Amino acid sequence: MYLLYLLIKNGIVTSLPNDSKDVEVQIGSLKININIDKLMKTNIKNKKNSNIPQNTTINKSKTISPEINVIGLNVEEATHIIDKYLDDANLSKLETIRIVHGKGTGKLRQGIHIFLKKHPHVKSFRIGTYGEGEMGVTVVTLK
């Protein structure tokens, strides 16, 4: 015996219809494909402020950590992740963040520092001090 629950939830259509008229709908963090004929348009606005899109600064500032760990990644992977993280930190108006890269051979730290020198959100950066992680951590001040 199978039970089927049909829930009416508000979501955001994130794709155009395909050949079978299915669209991707995002409800919170869940993404599902559903036939466009089964959808209804709503006029619900963001309750806090209808001028602010829901997934911007307000939500980022609640969830972003002031520290990111990239130990074990190569320079290319780490800089890609750090770039996205710096954008999120900037949106959240963080002043200082920590990048944990580990000590190792120093190649990852060196590659990250080269990347940070050119990044538009970075005001300055330095190696961590005693108690901050020393050579295994870079402390970044954002603009």
TAZIQUI-V834399 format. One record per run of one state. SS is the DSSP state (H for helix, E for strand, C for the rest). FROM is the first residue (numbers start at 1). TO is the last residue. If there is no record, write none. Layout:
# TAZIQUI-V834399
ss:SS from:FROM to:TO
ss:SS from:FROM to:TO
This chain:
# TAZIQUI-V834399
ss:C from:1 to:11
ss:E from:12 to:13
ss:C from:14 to:21
ss:E from:22 to:27
ss:C from:28 to:29
ss:E from:30 to:35
ss:H from:36 to:38
ss:C from:39 to:56
ss:H from:57 to:63
ss:C from:64 to:66
ss:E from:67 to:69
ss:C from:70 to:74
ss:H from:75 to:91
ss:C from:92 to:95
ss:E from:96 to:100
ss:C from:101 to:106
ss:H from:107 to:118
ss:C from:119 to:121
ss:E from:122 to:127
ss:C from:128 to:133
ss:H from:134 to:136
ss:E from:137 to:142
ss:C from:143 to:143
